[in-house]
């Protein structure tokens, strides 16, 4: 289960748009999370703040967690695709 929440904060320019790439930190976090058994993720609640592409949250959801992804509206539009 994944929920998307838009941050009502708005920016006047795209200079702060960092949600268009997969950050190395996300890759490292997914590798770390892969070390946990499937039973660990079942029914777990995960909040990903500033989710960007939402890769880590989607990984957790695939493993059975209930995930809420949050970011600016521009990022949420991209995650929904």
N, C-alpha and C positions, 0 to 999 in steps of 0.2 A: 504494500500500500504506500503510495507516494502522494503527498500534498504539496502544492506550490503556493508560496505566499510572496506577494510583491512588497518590497520596501517602498513606502510612499515617498521617500526622499528622491528628489529629482536633481539632476546635474545639468548645467547649461551647455556642456560640450561633451564630446566623446573621448576626451583625453584620459578620463578615469575608467574607460571600458577595458576591464581586464578579464572579461568573461568569455572571450573568443578563443582561448587556447587552453590546452590541458597542461596545467602546471606540474612541474616535477614533484612538488610536495604531494599532489593528489596521487601520483603514481606510487610514491613511497608509502603513503597511508594505506592504499589498497593492498600493497604487498604485506604490510603489517597486519591488516585486517584478515588477510587470507590465512593467517596462522591460527585463527580461531575456528573451532569446530562449528558445524552447522547448527547444533543445538544452542550455542551461544547467541546466535542471531535471532532465533525464533521468538517472536513477540517482543523483541527489544524495541525501544523507542529511540530514534535518532533524529537530531536536529542539526542540519547543516546550514550554518549562517554564512552568507556570501558564497553560495554554492557554485557560482559561475556556470560551467557546463553541467554540473550536477553529477559528475562521474562517480564520486565517492558515495554519495547518497543512493544512486542507482545500484551500485554494487551491493550496498547494505540491504537494499530492498530485495534484490535478487536472492540474497541469502536468507530472507525471511523477516527482516526488520520492518517496522512501521516507520516511514521516513517522512520528514517535513523539510523541504528545501526552501530557502529564503534567499532573495537577492533583489536587485533593482529591477524595475519592470522590463527593461531591455533584455536582461539576462533571462528572466522568466519566459519571455517570448521564445528565446532560443531553446531553452530546456524543453518547452512544450513540443517542439518539432521533433 
